[in-house]
Amino acid sequence: YEINGVKNPILFVRRGQTYTFNLNTPSHPFYLQTMGNGHQSADIYSRGFSGNGQTSGEYQWVVPQDAPDELFYQCKFHSVMFGKIIVMD
């Protein structure tokens, strides 16, 4: 994924804050996951986020207070299309 002109950057987010994902990713369904390097249904993280599996549109994510310290964004079909999300207080 390309975010603000950078491919697969590390994202830093804060618990309790709201972030907007503006998806324009035809053929690349977007997921938040607890593991990276490949899509696995068991790894999908959906707390506060309704955009999993989507390829277009704006989706807000309110980072839960109990979110793990590390998450990933991942394409369903391409294992190399992923990046790390660092969750901070």
HTML snippet that shows the backbone in 3Dmol.js (N, CA, C, O; Angstrom):
<script src="https://3Dmol.org/build/3Dmol-min.js"></script>
<div id="view" style="width:600px;height:400px;position:relative"></div>
<script>
const pdb = `
ATOM      1  N   TYR A   1       0.831  -1.180   0.000  1.00  0.00           N
ATOM      2  CA  TYR A   1       0.000   0.000   0.000  1.00  0.00           C
ATOM      3  C   TYR A   1       0.876   1.243   0.000  1.00  0.00           C
ATOM      4  O   TYR A   1       1.979   1.236   0.546  1.00  0.00           O
ATOM      5  N   GLU A   2       0.388   2.294  -0.606  1.00  0.00           N
ATOM      6  CA  GLU A   2       1.084   3.577  -0.593  1.00  0.00           C
ATOM      7  C   GLU A   2       0.275   4.546   0.261  1.00  0.00           C
ATOM      8  O   GLU A   2      -0.899   4.803  -0.003  1.00  0.00           O
ATOM      9  N   ILE A   3       0.926   5.075   1.284  1.00  0.00           N
ATOM     10  CA  ILE A   3       0.279   6.000   2.209  1.00  0.00           C
ATOM     11  C   ILE A   3       1.090   7.285   2.235  1.00  0.00           C
ATOM     12  O   ILE A   3       2.260   7.284   2.616  1.00  0.00           O
ATOM     13  N   ASN A   4       0.465   8.369   1.832  1.00  0.00           N
ATOM     14  CA  ASN A   4       1.138   9.674   1.761  1.00  0.00           C
ATOM     15  C   ASN A   4       2.437   9.594   0.972  1.00  0.00           C
ATOM     16  O   ASN A   4       3.440  10.198   1.352  1.00  0.00           O
ATOM     17  N   GLY A   5       2.414   8.839  -0.139  1.00  0.00           N
ATOM     18  CA  GLY A   5       3.560   8.748  -1.032  1.00  0.00           C
ATOM     19  C   GLY A   5       4.634   7.757  -0.617  1.00  0.00           C
ATOM     20  O   GLY A   5       5.662   7.658  -1.285  1.00  0.00           O
ATOM     21  N   VAL A   6       4.426   7.028   0.458  1.00  0.00           N
ATOM     22  CA  VAL A   6       5.413   6.062   0.954  1.00  0.00           C
ATOM     23  C   VAL A   6       4.803   4.664   0.894  1.00  0.00           C
ATOM     24  O   VAL A   6       3.658   4.464   1.301  1.00  0.00           O
ATOM     25  N   LYS A   7       5.571   3.693   0.383  1.00  0.00           N
ATOM     26  CA  LYS A   7       5.061   2.325   0.290  1.00  0.00           C
ATOM     27  C   LYS A   7       5.219   1.589   1.611  1.00  0.00           C
ATOM     28  O   LYS A   7       6.308   1.518   2.180  1.00  0.00           O
ATOM     29  N   ASN A   8       4.099   1.040   2.086  1.00  0.00           N
ATOM     30  CA  ASN A   8       4.041   0.221   3.303  1.00  0.00           C
ATOM     31  C   ASN A   8       4.762   0.847   4.504  1.00  0.00           C
ATOM     32  O   ASN A   8       5.584   0.186   5.138  1.00  0.00           O
ATOM     33  N   PRO A   9       4.464   2.107   4.821  1.00  0.00           N
ATOM     34  CA  PRO A   9       5.148   2.739   5.959  1.00  0.00           C
ATOM     35  C   PRO A   9       4.661   2.183   7.295  1.00  0.00           C
ATOM     36  O   PRO A   9       3.577   1.607   7.388  1.00  0.00           O
ATOM     37  N   ILE A  10       5.475   2.366   8.314  1.00  0.00           N
ATOM     38  CA  ILE A  10       5.036   2.085   9.678  1.00  0.00           C
ATOM     39  C   ILE A  10       4.117   3.225  10.095  1.00  0.00           C
ATOM     40  O   ILE A  10       4.460   4.395   9.929  1.00  0.00           O
ATOM     41  N   LEU A  11       2.952   2.885  10.635  1.00  0.00           N
ATOM     42  CA  LEU A  11       2.006   3.885  11.122  1.00  0.00           C
ATOM     43  C   LEU A  11       2.051   3.915  12.642  1.00  0.00           C
ATOM     44  O   LEU A  11       2.124   2.870  13.289  1.00  0.00           O
ATOM     45  N   PHE A  12       2.009   5.101  13.201  1.00  0.00           N
ATOM     46  CA  PHE A  12       1.978   5.279  14.650  1.00  0.00           C
ATOM     47  C   PHE A  12       0.628   5.877  15.015  1.00  0.00           C
ATOM     48  O   PHE A  12       0.258   6.938  14.513  1.00  0.00           O
ATOM     49  N   VAL A  13      -0.110   5.196  15.890  1.00  0.00           N
ATOM     50  CA  VAL A  13      -1.436   5.663  16.299  1.00  0.00           C
ATOM     51  C   VAL A  13      -1.521   5.684  17.818  1.00  0.00           C
ATOM     52  O   VAL A  13      -0.735   5.032  18.505  1.00  0.00           O
ATOM     53  N   ARG A  14      -2.484   6.438  18.332  1.00  0.00           N
ATOM     54  CA  ARG A  14      -2.682   6.549  19.784  1.00  0.00           C
ATOM     55  C   ARG A  14      -4.038   5.980  20.183  1.00  0.00           C
ATOM     56  O   ARG A  14      -5.047   6.188  19.509  1.00  0.00           O
ATOM     57  N   ARG A  15      -4.029   5.266  21.281  1.00  0.00           N
ATOM     58  CA  ARG A  15      -5.271   4.717  21.821  1.00  0.00           C
ATOM     59  C   ARG A  15      -6.252   5.860  22.107  1.00  0.00           C
ATOM     60  O   ARG A  15      -5.863   6.911  22.615  1.00  0.00           O
ATOM     61  N   GLY A  16      -7.519   5.639  21.775  1.00  0.00           N
ATOM     62  CA  GLY A  16      -8.551   6.635  22.019  1.00  0.00           C
ATOM     63  C   GLY A  16      -8.701   7.662  20.914  1.00  0.00           C
ATOM     64  O   GLY A  16      -9.674   8.417  20.916  1.00  0.00           O
ATOM     65  N   GLN A  17      -7.766   7.718  19.966  1.00  0.00           N
ATOM     66  CA  GLN A  17      -7.836   8.679  18.865  1.00  0.00           C
ATOM     67  C   GLN A  17      -8.578   8.065  17.677  1.00  0.00           C
ATOM     68  O   GLN A  17      -8.670   6.844  17.547  1.00  0.00           O
ATOM     69  N   THR A  18      -9.101   8.932  16.820  1.00  0.00           N
ATOM     70  CA  THR A  18      -9.826   8.499  15.629  1.00  0.00           C
ATOM     71  C   THR A  18      -8.983   8.779  14.392  1.00  0.00           C
ATOM     72  O   THR A  18      -8.434   9.870  14.238  1.00  0.00           O
ATOM     73  N   TYR A  19      -8.885   7.791  13.517  1.00  0.00           N
ATOM     74  CA  TYR A  19      -8.132   7.902  12.269  1.00  0.00           C
ATOM     75  C   TYR A  19      -9.049   7.530  11.115  1.00  0.00           C
ATOM     76  O   TYR A  19      -9.917   6.668  11.253  1.00  0.00           O
ATOM     77  N   THR A  20      -8.853   8.188   9.971  1.00  0.00           N
ATOM     78  CA  THR A  20      -9.658   7.911   8.790  1.00  0.00           C
ATOM     79  C   THR A  20      -8.792   7.254   7.730  1.00  0.00           C
ATOM     80  O   THR A  20      -7.743   7.780   7.357  1.00  0.00           O
ATOM     81  N   PHE A  21      -9.236   6.109   7.249  1.00  0.00           N
ATOM     82  CA  PHE A  21      -8.594   5.424   6.133  1.00  0.00           C
ATOM     83  C   PHE A  21      -9.420   5.731   4.894  1.00  0.00           C
ATOM     84  O   PHE A  21     -10.592   5.363   4.815  1.00  0.00           O
ATOM     85  N   ASN A  22      -8.807   6.406   3.926  1.00  0.00           N
ATOM     86  CA  ASN A  22      -9.457   6.727   2.661  1.00  0.00           C
ATOM     87  C   ASN A  22      -8.957   5.707   1.643  1.00  0.00           C
ATOM     88  O   ASN A  22      -7.885   5.871   1.060  1.00  0.00           O
ATOM     89  N   LEU A  23      -9.740   4.659   1.437  1.00  0.00           N
ATOM     90  CA  LEU A  23      -9.303   3.549   0.600  1.00  0.00           C
ATOM     91  C   LEU A  23      -9.642   3.786  -0.863  1.00  0.00           C
ATOM     92  O   LEU A  23     -10.769   4.143  -1.206  1.00  0.00           O
ATOM     93  N   ASN A  24      -8.654   3.583  -1.712  1.00  0.00           N
ATOM     94  CA  ASN A  24      -8.808   3.567  -3.159  1.00  0.00           C
ATOM     95  C   ASN A  24      -7.855   2.484  -3.655  1.00  0.00           C
ATOM     96  O   ASN A  24      -6.828   2.767  -4.272  1.00  0.00           O
ATOM     97  N   THR A  25      -8.224   1.239  -3.369  1.00  0.00           N
ATOM     98  CA  THR A  25      -7.311   0.113  -3.577  1.00  0.00           C
ATOM     99  C   THR A  25      -7.991  -1.006  -4.367  1.00  0.00           C
ATOM    100  O   THR A  25      -8.149  -2.111  -3.848  1.00  0.00           O
ATOM    101  N   PRO A  26      -8.402  -0.738  -5.627  1.00  0.00           N
ATOM    102  CA  PRO A  26      -9.075  -1.780  -6.406  1.00  0.00           C
ATOM    103  C   PRO A  26      -8.246  -3.068  -6.440  1.00  0.00           C
ATOM    104  O   PRO A  26      -7.031  -3.028  -6.636  1.00  0.00           O
ATOM    105  N   SER A  27      -8.907  -4.192  -6.250  1.00  0.00           N
ATOM    106  CA  SER A  27      -8.282  -5.524  -6.265  1.00  0.00           C
ATOM    107  C   SER A  27      -7.349  -5.782  -5.092  1.00  0.00           C
ATOM    108  O   SER A  27      -6.612  -6.767  -5.096  1.00  0.00           O
ATOM    109  N   HIS A  28      -7.372  -4.905  -4.082  1.00  0.00           N
ATOM    110  CA  HIS A  28      -6.508  -5.077  -2.911  1.00  0.00           C
ATOM    111  C   HIS A  28      -7.317  -4.861  -1.627  1.00  0.00           C
ATOM    112  O   HIS A  28      -7.163  -3.827  -0.978  1.00  0.00           O
ATOM    113  N   PRO A  29      -8.173  -5.814  -1.249  1.00  0.00           N
ATOM    114  CA  PRO A  29      -8.974  -5.654  -0.027  1.00  0.00           C
ATOM    115  C   PRO A  29      -8.089  -5.395   1.192  1.00  0.00           C
ATOM    116  O   PRO A  29      -7.103  -6.094   1.428  1.00  0.00           O
ATOM    117  N   PHE A  30      -8.462  -4.390   1.945  1.00  0.00           N
ATOM    118  CA  PHE A  30      -7.677  -3.888   3.075  1.00  0.00           C
ATOM    119  C   PHE A  30      -8.162  -4.530   4.371  1.00  0.00           C
ATOM    120  O   PHE A  30      -9.364  -4.651   4.607  1.00  0.00           O
ATOM    121  N   TYR A  31      -7.207  -4.942   5.210  1.00  0.00           N
ATOM    122  CA  TYR A  31      -7.543  -5.521   6.517  1.00  0.00           C
ATOM    123  C   TYR A  31      -6.605  -4.989   7.589  1.00  0.00           C
ATOM    124  O   TYR A  31      -5.427  -4.742   7.332  1.00  0.00           O
ATOM    125  N   LEU A  32      -7.135  -4.814   8.787  1.00  0.00           N
ATOM    126  CA  LEU A  32      -6.310  -4.660   9.978  1.00  0.00           C
ATOM    127  C   LEU A  32      -6.169  -6.053  10.572  1.00  0.00           C
ATOM    128  O   LEU A  32      -7.144  -6.800  10.655  1.00  0.00           O
ATOM    129  N   GLN A  33      -4.956  -6.400  10.983  1.00  0.00           N
ATOM    130  CA  GLN A  33      -4.697  -7.746  11.487  1.00  0.00           C
ATOM    131  C   GLN A  33      -3.767  -7.719  12.692  1.00  0.00           C
ATOM    132  O   GLN A  33      -3.062  -6.742  12.943  1.00  0.00           O
ATOM    133  N   THR A  34      -3.790  -8.813  13.417  1.00  0.00           N
ATOM    134  CA  THR A  34      -2.875  -8.971  14.555  1.00  0.00           C
ATOM    135  C   THR A  34      -1.536  -9.543  14.120  1.00  0.00           C
ATOM    136  O   THR A  34      -0.575  -9.513  14.889  1.00  0.00           O
ATOM    137  N   MET A  35      -1.456 -10.063  12.902  1.00  0.00           N
ATOM    138  CA  MET A  35      -0.217 -10.596  12.341  1.00  0.00           C
ATOM    139  C   MET A  35      -0.046 -10.041  10.936  1.00  0.00           C
ATOM    140  O   MET A  35      -1.033  -9.737  10.267  1.00  0.00           O
ATOM    141  N   GLY A  36       1.196  -9.904  10.482  1.00  0.00           N
ATOM    142  CA  GLY A  36       1.474  -9.424   9.139  1.00  0.00           C
ATOM    143  C   GLY A  36       2.001 -10.536   8.253  1.00  0.00           C
ATOM    144  O   GLY A  36       2.054 -11.699   8.654  1.00  0.00           O
ATOM    145  N   ASN A  37       2.394 -10.159   7.031  1.00  0.00           N
ATOM    146  CA  ASN A  37       3.020 -11.070   6.074  1.00  0.00           C
ATOM    147  C   ASN A  37       2.061 -12.147   5.582  1.00  0.00           C
ATOM    148  O   ASN A  37       2.431 -13.317   5.490  1.00  0.00           O
ATOM    149  N   GLY A  38       0.833 -11.756   5.266  1.00  0.00           N
ATOM    150  CA  GLY A  38      -0.150 -12.671   4.697  1.00  0.00           C
ATOM    151  C   GLY A  38      -1.488 -12.578   5.402  1.00  0.00           C
ATOM    152  O   GLY A  38      -1.556 -12.476   6.627  1.00  0.00           O
ATOM    153  N   HIS A  39      -2.552 -12.613   4.610  1.00  0.00           N
ATOM    154  CA  HIS A  39      -3.907 -12.523   5.166  1.00  0.00           C
ATOM    155  C   HIS A  39      -4.339 -13.860   5.740  1.00  0.00           C
ATOM    156  O   HIS A  39      -4.216 -14.896   5.087  1.00  0.00           O
ATOM    157  N   GLN A  40      -4.840 -13.832   6.950  1.00  0.00           N
ATOM    158  CA  GLN A  40      -5.438 -15.000   7.593  1.00  0.00           C
ATOM    159  C   GLN A  40      -6.713 -14.521   8.290  1.00  0.00           C
ATOM    160  O   GLN A  40      -6.675 -13.565   9.065  1.00  0.00           O
ATOM    161  N   SER A  41      -7.824 -15.174   8.019  1.00  0.00           N
ATOM    162  CA  SER A  41      -9.095 -14.761   8.621  1.00  0.00           C
ATOM    163  C   SER A  41      -9.026 -14.711  10.139  1.00  0.00           C
ATOM    164  O   SER A  41      -9.637 -13.842  10.761  1.00  0.00           O
ATOM    165  N   ALA A  42      -8.294 -15.627  10.732  1.00  0.00           N
ATOM    166  CA  ALA A  42      -8.195 -15.686  12.195  1.00  0.00           C
ATOM    167  C   ALA A  42      -7.453 -14.490  12.780  1.00  0.00           C
ATOM    168  O   ALA A  42      -7.567 -14.218  13.975  1.00  0.00           O
ATOM    169  N   ASP A  43      -6.684 -13.762  11.943  1.00  0.00           N
ATOM    170  CA  ASP A  43      -5.875 -12.640  12.423  1.00  0.00           C
ATOM    171  C   ASP A  43      -6.549 -11.283  12.263  1.00  0.00           C
ATOM    172  O   ASP A  43      -5.974 -10.270  12.659  1.00  0.00           O
ATOM    173  N   ILE A  44      -7.752 -11.234  11.695  1.00  0.00           N
ATOM    174  CA  ILE A  44      -8.427  -9.957  11.445  1.00  0.00           C
ATOM    175  C   ILE A  44      -8.721  -9.261  12.773  1.00  0.00           C
ATOM    176  O   ILE A  44      -9.217  -9.870  13.721  1.00  0.00           O
ATOM    177  N   TYR A  45      -8.397  -7.959  12.811  1.00  0.00           N
ATOM    178  CA  TYR A  45      -8.673  -7.132  13.990  1.00  0.00           C
ATOM    179  C   TYR A  45      -9.753  -6.128  13.604  1.00  0.00           C
ATOM    180  O   TYR A  45      -9.530  -5.280  12.740  1.00  0.00           O
ATOM    181  N   SER A  46     -10.908  -6.215  14.231  1.00  0.00           N
ATOM    182  CA  SER A  46     -12.029  -5.364  13.819  1.00  0.00           C
ATOM    183  C   SER A  46     -12.520  -4.412  14.898  1.00  0.00           C
ATOM    184  O   SER A  46     -13.483  -3.678  14.674  1.00  0.00           O
ATOM    185  N   ARG A  47     -11.883  -4.405  16.062  1.00  0.00           N
ATOM    186  CA  ARG A  47     -12.347  -3.524  17.146  1.00  0.00           C
ATOM    187  C   ARG A  47     -12.290  -2.063  16.702  1.00  0.00           C
ATOM    188  O   ARG A  47     -11.210  -1.530  16.447  1.00  0.00           O
ATOM    189  N   GLY A  48     -13.444  -1.420  16.612  1.00  0.00           N
ATOM    190  CA  GLY A  48     -13.523  -0.007  16.281  1.00  0.00           C
ATOM    191  C   GLY A  48     -13.349   0.320  14.815  1.00  0.00           C
ATOM    192  O   GLY A  48     -13.305   1.495  14.453  1.00  0.00           O
ATOM    193  N   PHE A  49     -13.246  -0.710  13.938  1.00  0.00           N
ATOM    194  CA  PHE A  49     -12.977  -0.476  12.513  1.00  0.00           C
ATOM    195  C   PHE A  49     -13.923  -1.309  11.661  1.00  0.00           C
ATOM    196  O   PHE A  49     -14.020  -2.523  11.839  1.00  0.00           O
ATOM    197  N   SER A  50     -14.623  -0.654  10.732  1.00  0.00           N
ATOM    198  CA  SER A  50     -15.584  -1.360   9.880  1.00  0.00           C
ATOM    199  C   SER A  50     -15.106  -1.498   8.441  1.00  0.00           C
ATOM    200  O   SER A  50     -15.876  -1.929   7.583  1.00  0.00           O
ATOM    201  N   GLY A  51     -13.861  -1.145   8.155  1.00  0.00           N
ATOM    202  CA  GLY A  51     -13.370  -1.155   6.780  1.00  0.00           C
ATOM    203  C   GLY A  51     -12.668  -2.419   6.335  1.00  0.00           C
ATOM    204  O   GLY A  51     -12.158  -2.472   5.217  1.00  0.00           O
ATOM    205  N   ASN A  52     -12.628  -3.440   7.177  1.00  0.00           N
ATOM    206  CA  ASN A  52     -11.956  -4.673   6.769  1.00  0.00           C
ATOM    207  C   ASN A  52     -12.612  -5.278   5.536  1.00  0.00           C
ATOM    208  O   ASN A  52     -13.835  -5.397   5.466  1.00  0.00           O
ATOM    209  N   GLY A  53     -11.783  -5.661   4.560  1.00  0.00           N
ATOM    210  CA  GLY A  53     -12.262  -6.278   3.328  1.00  0.00           C
ATOM    211  C   GLY A  53     -12.696  -5.299   2.263  1.00  0.00           C
ATOM    212  O   GLY A  53     -13.118  -5.709   1.182  1.00  0.00           O
ATOM    213  N   GLN A  54     -12.601  -4.010   2.546  1.00  0.00           N
ATOM    214  CA  GLN A  54     -13.053  -2.981   1.607  1.00  0.00           C
ATOM    215  C   GLN A  54     -11.922  -2.553   0.671  1.00  0.00           C
ATOM    216  O   GLN A  54     -10.742  -2.707   0.986  1.00  0.00           O
ATOM    217  N   THR A  55     -12.311  -2.009  -0.494  1.00  0.00           N
ATOM    218  CA  THR A  55     -11.335  -1.502  -1.458  1.00  0.00           C
ATOM    219  C   THR A  55     -11.542  -0.028  -1.780  1.00  0.00           C
ATOM    220  O   THR A  55     -10.698   0.586  -2.432  1.00  0.00           O
ATOM    221  N   SER A  56     -12.653   0.544  -1.332  1.00  0.00           N
ATOM    222  CA  SER A  56     -12.891   1.966  -1.588  1.00  0.00           C
ATOM    223  C   SER A  56     -13.776   2.541  -0.492  1.00  0.00           C
ATOM    224  O   SER A  56     -14.540   1.830   0.161  1.00  0.00           O
ATOM    225  N   GLY A  57     -13.649   3.847  -0.313  1.00  0.00           N
ATOM    226  CA  GLY A  57     -14.458   4.541   0.680  1.00  0.00           C
ATOM    227  C   GLY A  57     -13.632   5.009   1.864  1.00  0.00           C
ATOM    228  O   GLY A  57     -12.455   4.674   1.997  1.00  0.00           O
ATOM    229  N   GLU A  58     -14.279   5.794   2.722  1.00  0.00           N
ATOM    230  CA  GLU A  58     -13.638   6.300   3.943  1.00  0.00           C
ATOM    231  C   GLU A  58     -14.154   5.523   5.140  1.00  0.00           C
ATOM    232  O   GLU A  58     -15.359   5.336   5.308  1.00  0.00           O
ATOM    233  N   TYR A  59     -13.225   5.077   5.964  1.00  0.00           N
ATOM    234  CA  TYR A  59     -13.568   4.293   7.147  1.00  0.00           C
ATOM    235  C   TYR A  59     -12.795   4.832   8.334  1.00  0.00           C
ATOM    236  O   TYR A  59     -11.577   5.001   8.281  1.00  0.00           O
ATOM    237  N   GLN A  60     -13.521   5.097   9.399  1.00  0.00           N
ATOM    238  CA  GLN A  60     -12.872   5.603  10.606  1.00  0.00           C
ATOM    239  C   GLN A  60     -12.516   4.458  11.534  1.00  0.00           C
ATOM    240  O   GLN A  60     -13.206   3.441  11.601  1.00  0.00           O
ATOM    241  N   TRP A  61     -11.423   4.653  12.244  1.00  0.00           N
ATOM    242  CA  TRP A  61     -10.984   3.694  13.252  1.00  0.00           C
ATOM    243  C   TRP A  61     -10.747   4.454  14.539  1.00  0.00           C
ATOM    244  O   TRP A  61      -9.864   5.309  14.614  1.00  0.00           O
ATOM    245  N   VAL A  62     -11.528   4.144  15.538  1.00  0.00           N
ATOM    246  CA  VAL A  62     -11.298   4.661  16.882  1.00  0.00           C
ATOM    247  C   VAL A  62     -10.450   3.604  17.580  1.00  0.00           C
ATOM    248  O   VAL A  62     -10.929   2.508  17.868  1.00  0.00           O
ATOM    249  N   VAL A  63      -9.205   3.931  17.849  1.00  0.00           N
ATOM    250  CA  VAL A  63      -8.278   2.948  18.410  1.00  0.00           C
ATOM    251  C   VAL A  63      -8.706   2.623  19.840  1.00  0.00           C
ATOM    252  O   VAL A  63      -8.711   3.506  20.698  1.00  0.00           O
ATOM    253  N   PRO A  64      -9.065   1.362  20.105  1.00  0.00           N
ATOM    254  CA  PRO A  64      -9.527   0.991  21.443  1.00  0.00           C
ATOM    255  C   PRO A  64      -8.435   1.153  22.500  1.00  0.00           C
ATOM    256  O   PRO A  64      -7.246   1.043  22.203  1.00  0.00           O
ATOM    257  N   GLN A  65      -8.852   1.412  23.715  1.00  0.00           N
ATOM    258  CA  GLN A  65      -7.899   1.535  24.823  1.00  0.00           C
ATOM    259  C   GLN A  65      -7.153   0.228  25.068  1.00  0.00           C
ATOM    260  O   GLN A  65      -6.024   0.240  25.560  1.00  0.00           O
ATOM    261  N   ASP A  66      -7.774  -0.895  24.727  1.00  0.00           N
ATOM    262  CA  ASP A  66      -7.131  -2.191  24.951  1.00  0.00           C
ATOM    263  C   ASP A  66      -6.520  -2.784  23.676  1.00  0.00           C
ATOM    264  O   ASP A  66      -6.254  -3.984  23.613  1.00  0.00           O
ATOM    265  N   ALA A  67      -6.301  -1.940  22.662  1.00  0.00           N
ATOM    266  CA  ALA A  67      -5.676  -2.431  21.430  1.00  0.00           C
ATOM    267  C   ALA A  67      -4.272  -2.943  21.734  1.00  0.00           C
ATOM    268  O   ALA A  67      -3.585  -2.390  22.594  1.00  0.00           O
ATOM    269  N   PRO A  68      -3.837  -3.999  21.035  1.00  0.00           N
ATOM    270  CA  PRO A  68      -2.469  -4.481  21.248  1.00  0.00           C
ATOM    271  C   PRO A  68      -1.453  -3.427  20.823  1.00  0.00           C
ATOM    272  O   PRO A  68      -1.782  -2.517  20.063  1.00  0.00           O
ATOM    273  N   ASP A  69      -0.239  -3.546  21.305  1.00  0.00           N
ATOM    274  CA  ASP A  69       0.809  -2.569  21.004  1.00  0.00           C
ATOM    275  C   ASP A  69       1.240  -2.599  19.540  1.00  0.00           C
ATOM    276  O   ASP A  69       1.814  -1.630  19.042  1.00  0.00           O
ATOM    277  N   GLU A  70       0.969  -3.695  18.854  1.00  0.00           N
ATOM    278  CA  GLU A  70       1.391  -3.843  17.466  1.00  0.00           C
ATOM    279  C   GLU A  70       0.277  -4.498  16.662  1.00  0.00           C
ATOM    280  O   GLU A  70      -0.247  -5.546  17.038  1.00  0.00           O
ATOM    281  N   LEU A  71      -0.074  -3.866  15.555  1.00  0.00           N
ATOM    282  CA  LEU A  71      -1.037  -4.415  14.602  1.00  0.00           C
ATOM    283  C   LEU A  71      -0.434  -4.275  13.210  1.00  0.00           C
ATOM    284  O   LEU A  71       0.668  -3.750  13.052  1.00  0.00           O
ATOM    285  N   PHE A  72      -1.160  -4.744  12.208  1.00  0.00           N
ATOM    286  CA  PHE A  72      -0.685  -4.674  10.830  1.00  0.00           C
ATOM    287  C   PHE A  72      -1.841  -4.315   9.915  1.00  0.00           C
ATOM    288  O   PHE A  72      -2.993  -4.643  10.202  1.00  0.00           O
ATOM    289  N   TYR A  73      -1.534  -3.637   8.806  1.00  0.00           N
ATOM    290  CA  TYR A  73      -2.501  -3.497   7.723  1.00  0.00           C
ATOM    291  C   TYR A  73      -2.031  -4.434   6.621  1.00  0.00           C
ATOM    292  O   TYR A  73      -0.831  -4.558   6.376  1.00  0.00           O
ATOM    293  N   GLN A  74      -2.980  -5.097   5.951  1.00  0.00           N
ATOM    294  CA  GLN A  74      -2.626  -6.210   5.075  1.00  0.00           C
ATOM    295  C   GLN A  74      -3.598  -6.316   3.905  1.00  0.00           C
ATOM    296  O   GLN A  74      -4.807  -6.167   4.085  1.00  0.00           O
ATOM    297  N   CYS A  75      -3.077  -6.571   2.716  1.00  0.00           N
ATOM    298  CA  CYS A  75      -3.901  -6.895   1.553  1.00  0.00           C
ATOM    299  C   CYS A  75      -4.309  -8.366   1.628  1.00  0.00           C
ATOM    300  O   CYS A  75      -3.508  -9.225   1.996  1.00  0.00           O
ATOM    301  N   LYS A  76      -5.549  -8.641   1.278  1.00  0.00           N
ATOM    302  CA  LYS A  76      -6.039 -10.026   1.321  1.00  0.00           C
ATOM    303  C   LYS A  76      -5.298 -10.929   0.336  1.00  0.00           C
ATOM    304  O   LYS A  76      -5.067 -12.102   0.628  1.00  0.00           O
ATOM    305  N   PHE A  77      -4.924 -10.395  -0.826  1.00  0.00           N
ATOM    306  CA  PHE A  77      -4.390 -11.234  -1.900  1.00  0.00           C
ATOM    307  C   PHE A  77      -2.874 -11.186  -2.068  1.00  0.00           C
ATOM    308  O   PHE A  77      -2.309 -12.054  -2.732  1.00  0.00           O
ATOM    309  N   HIS A  78      -2.213 -10.209  -1.494  1.00  0.00           N
ATOM    310  CA  HIS A  78      -0.775 -10.044  -1.729  1.00  0.00           C
ATOM    311  C   HIS A  78      -0.035  -9.944  -0.397  1.00  0.00           C
ATOM    312  O   HIS A  78      -0.137  -8.941   0.309  1.00  0.00           O
ATOM    313  N   SER A  79       0.700 -10.982  -0.068  1.00  0.00           N
ATOM    314  CA  SER A  79       1.346 -11.054   1.250  1.00  0.00           C
ATOM    315  C   SER A  79       2.372  -9.952   1.468  1.00  0.00           C
ATOM    316  O   SER A  79       2.636  -9.584   2.612  1.00  0.00           O
ATOM    317  N   VAL A  80       2.963  -9.411   0.389  1.00  0.00           N
ATOM    318  CA  VAL A  80       3.969  -8.358   0.564  1.00  0.00           C
ATOM    319  C   VAL A  80       3.351  -6.972   0.705  1.00  0.00           C
ATOM    320  O   VAL A  80       4.064  -5.999   0.948  1.00  0.00           O
ATOM    321  N   MET A  81       2.045  -6.873   0.556  1.00  0.00           N
ATOM    322  CA  MET A  81       1.365  -5.585   0.736  1.00  0.00           C
ATOM    323  C   MET A  81       0.863  -5.497   2.170  1.00  0.00           C
ATOM    324  O   MET A  81      -0.311  -5.737   2.449  1.00  0.00           O
ATOM    325  N   PHE A  82       1.765  -5.151   3.064  1.00  0.00           N
ATOM    326  CA  PHE A  82       1.398  -5.011   4.468  1.00  0.00           C
ATOM    327  C   PHE A  82       2.349  -4.030   5.128  1.00  0.00           C
ATOM    328  O   PHE A  82       3.426  -3.731   4.612  1.00  0.00           O
ATOM    329  N   GLY A  83       1.928  -3.540   6.276  1.00  0.00           N
ATOM    330  CA  GLY A  83       2.766  -2.649   7.062  1.00  0.00           C
ATOM    331  C   GLY A  83       2.400  -2.753   8.525  1.00  0.00           C
ATOM    332  O   GLY A  83       1.336  -3.251   8.891  1.00  0.00           O
ATOM    333  N   LYS A  84       3.304  -2.274   9.346  1.00  0.00           N
ATOM    334  CA  LYS A  84       3.136  -2.352  10.798  1.00  0.00           C
ATOM    335  C   LYS A  84       2.423  -1.112  11.312  1.00  0.00           C
ATOM    336  O   LYS A  84       2.612  -0.010  10.798  1.00  0.00           O
ATOM    337  N   ILE A  85       1.605  -1.310  12.330  1.00  0.00           N
ATOM    338  CA  ILE A  85       0.951  -0.216  13.048  1.00  0.00           C
ATOM    339  C   ILE A  85       1.405  -0.303  14.498  1.00  0.00           C
ATOM    340  O   ILE A  85       1.160  -1.304  15.170  1.00  0.00           O
ATOM    341  N   ILE A  86       2.061   0.736  14.976  1.00  0.00           N
ATOM    342  CA  ILE A  86       2.496   0.809  16.368  1.00  0.00           C
ATOM    343  C   ILE A  86       1.428   1.577  17.141  1.00  0.00           C
ATOM    344  O   ILE A  86       1.115   2.721  16.813  1.00  0.00           O
ATOM    345  N   VAL A  87       0.875   0.944  18.163  1.00  0.00           N
ATOM    346  CA  VAL A  87      -0.191   1.551  18.965  1.00  0.00           C
ATOM    347  C   VAL A  87       0.408   2.062  20.269  1.00  0.00           C
ATOM    348  O   VAL A  87       1.029   1.307  21.016  1.00  0.00           O
ATOM    349  N   MET A  88       0.215   3.355  20.534  1.00  0.00           N
ATOM    350  CA  MET A  88       0.802   3.996  21.709  1.00  0.00           C
ATOM    351  C   MET A  88      -0.290   4.561  22.609  1.00  0.00           C
ATOM    352  O   MET A  88      -1.427   4.760  22.181  1.00  0.00           O
ATOM    353  N   ASP A  89       0.076   4.815  23.863  1.00  0.00           N
ATOM    354  CA  ASP A  89      -0.842   5.468  24.799  1.00  0.00           C
ATOM    355  C   ASP A  89      -0.862   6.960  24.553  1.00  0.00           C
ATOM    356  O   ASP A  89      -1.576   7.690  25.240  1.00  0.00           O
TER     357      ASP A  89
END
`;
const viewer = $3Dmol.createViewer("view");
viewer.addModel(pdb, "pdb");
viewer.setStyle({}, {cartoon: {color: "spectrum"}});
viewer.zoomTo();
viewer.render();
</script>
